[in-house]
């Protein structure tokens, strides 16, 4: 996972963004007495705080502020304002959702998932029917379920995929656990996880249900083109999740 230059992994939530905006506003107000050009920083930080206090902040307004920031320079405060606003925008509205899935050997698979420069390559063994479980979780999200999870087991350890939906945005966390935990008996499907999930957070991103559904469907189409249904079963040891694939296609069509 890329965590270069101290960027906020997965974005900056409302609470963190508000703390940063308040701190930067105070800095620009203090600096303005000596450097009148800092008034633009006051204006931008104040506008950001207004958006944070709004019940329905505007993505277009946030993009306009981001453009205004890039037209100025002035040291670390400007850099922090630009980076912080970009991270909050990613948190609030998500970004392009990238997903790939491939078979890497007999009974082994690997995914690539990424957004805005943050990425992860979670792997899975045949101990769980990883793709079937994952697609069933995505289907549940598209159907409106608010809290969904699935498991990819390693040997040992596991990746837990946790989807939390709020209206038209999904908060997706990929969590690593070094051991196998007690879970529902059928790990080849999605399930409702407990409230307090314990583990090592490896990736967090936010995207719309439709974008996630489309991204996964494209990955499945590519997988079938590369190995086919027969090749998939020979390599994975279990049939391709045809019913889930067709259901996902129907649901994605409804969201387009």
N, C-alpha and C positions, 0 to 999 in steps of 0.2 A: 504494500500500500504506500502510496506517495504521500509524504507529510513534509515536503520541502518548505523552506523559509518560514516555518512556524505557522502556516495557514491553519485556520480552524477546520478540522476534519469534519466533513459533512455539513459545514455551514455554522452560522452563529445564531443561536435562538433569540427570541424576543428579549428575554431577561438580560442575556449577555450583551446584546446589541444596545439596549437602553443604558447599561452601565458604561459602555464604551462611549456612546454618544454624549452622555452627561460629562464624562471626564474630558473629552475633546472640546466640548463647548466651553467648559471652564478654562481650558488652556488657551483657546483662541480669544476668549474675552479678556484674559489677563495679558496676552501678548499684543492685543490690539492697541493698547496704550502706547507701546513702543514701536509697533509695526502696523500702521493703519491698513496695510494690504491684507491683514488677517481677518478683516471684516467679512470676506467671502467665506472663510472657514466658519465664522459664526452663523452666517446665513444657511450654509449647507447642513451643519450639525443641528441647527434649530429645526430645519425642514425635516430632517431625518427623525428627530424626536417627535414631531407632529405626526409623521406617518406611523411611528411605533404606538402612539396613543390612539390612532384611528381604528375603528372596528373593521374597516375594509381598506387597508392601505393599497395604493396604486402601484402596480408593477411598472407602468410607464413613467410615473413620477420618480420612482427609484432609479430607473435607467437614466433619466434626465439628470438627476443629481450625480450619478456616476460619471456621466459625460462632463459635467461641470468640474468635477474633481480632477479629471485627467488633463484639463486645460491649465492647471496650476502646478507649481512645485513649491517646496518650502520645508524640506526636511522630513523627519520621522513622523510628525503629526499628520501631515498630508498623506504620507504613505499608509499610516494606520487608518485614517479615515477612508481612503480608497479601498483598502483591503477589507476593512470591517464591513463597509456597506455592501461590497461584492459578496462577502460570506453570508451576510444576513439575507440578501436577495436570493442566494442559492438555497438557504434554509427555508425561506418563506414560499418561494414559487418553484423550487426544484430546478432541474436543468435537464439536458439531454440524457436519456437513460441508455446505457450501453450494456449489452449482454451477449455472451457467446457460450456455447456448450459443446464439448467434444469428448469422445471416448479416447482414452490415452493408453489402453491396454486391456487385457482380459480382466473384466471385473473392476475397472478403474475409470474414473471420469474426472474432468476438470471444467470449471466455469470461469469466465472472465466477466466481472461486473464493475462498472465504473461510471463516474459522473464528475465533470468539472475538474479533471486532473487527479481525482482520488480513485483508486482502483484496488481490486483484490482478485486473487485466483483461488477460490475455495475448491477443494477436491473431495471426492467421495469414493467409497468402495461399494461393492455389491451387497454389503450387509444390510443396507436399506436400498429400496428402489428409488434412488435419489431424484431422477428426473420426474418420475410419476408423482412423488411427494411434492416437489417444487411446483409443478404445473397445477396440481390440485390446489395449492395454496394461492397461486395467482388467480385461479378461477374464483376462489372464495372471496378474494379481495374485489374482483370485478363484480361479483354478485352483491357486494355491499357489506360483507362482514367487517367489523371494525378491528378485530384483534385475531391474527392468524399466525401460525408458525408451522415450520416443518424442520425435519432433522436430516442432515447428511452425516452418516457415521464414517469415521476413519478407523484405523486399527493400531492403537486405540484413539479415543477422542472423538469429537463431533463438532460440526458446524450447525448452529441453530440459526435459521432464518426467521426473523420476527417482523411481521408486517402490521403496522398500526395505522388505520385509516381514519382521517378526520375530513369529512365532506369529500372534496375533490383533490385531496393530497394524501399521499402515503408516506409514512416515515418507516423506512426499511433499515433494519440493523442486521448485520451478520456478526454473530458472536461465536467465539471459539471456546470450547470446554475440553480440558485435557483428558477427562474420563467420560465414561458413558453414564448418563443420568437416568433416573427412573422416569419413563415417559409412557404415554398410552401404548397399548399393545400393538396397534396398527401404525407403524412408522412410515408406511408407504402412502399415507394421506396427510392432509393438513389436520391440525388440531388447535384448540384454543389453549394458549399457554398460561401459566400462572402469572399473577401480577408482578411479582418480583423475580425477574429472570437474572440469574447469576452467570457471569462468564467474562471473557476478555473481548471487549468490543473491538472488532477488526475494521469495520466499515460502517458508515452511516450515511444515508442519502435520502433525499425526498424527491418524489416525482408524482405525476398524476397516475391514477389507475390505468387510464387508457394508454399512456406512454409505456408503462411497464408491460401491459398486455401485448402491445404491438412489438416491443423489443423481444419478448420471449417467443412470440409466434414467428418472427423472422429467424431467430436462432434455431427453432425447430425445423423450419423449412430448409434452412441451410444444412442442418444435421442429416435430414432425410436425403437431400441432394448428394451429400458426401458419402454416406454409408448405406443408405436404404434401410428398409425395415428388417430384411433378412440379415444384413450385415450388423445392424444394431443388436439384434437378439443373439447372434453368434458371439459378438464381442462382449456384450454386457451380461448375457446369461438369462435375461428376462425380456419379454416382448416389449416392443415400443409402446408407449402409453397412447394408443390410438384414440380411445374414447375421450381422454382428456384433451388431446390435440384437437379433435374436431369440436369439442365444446368450447375450447379457447378461441378457435377460429370464429365460431358463431358470436361469442360475446364481444370479441374485438370488432367484428363487423357492426354490431349495435352501437359501439362507442364512436365509430368513425363518422 
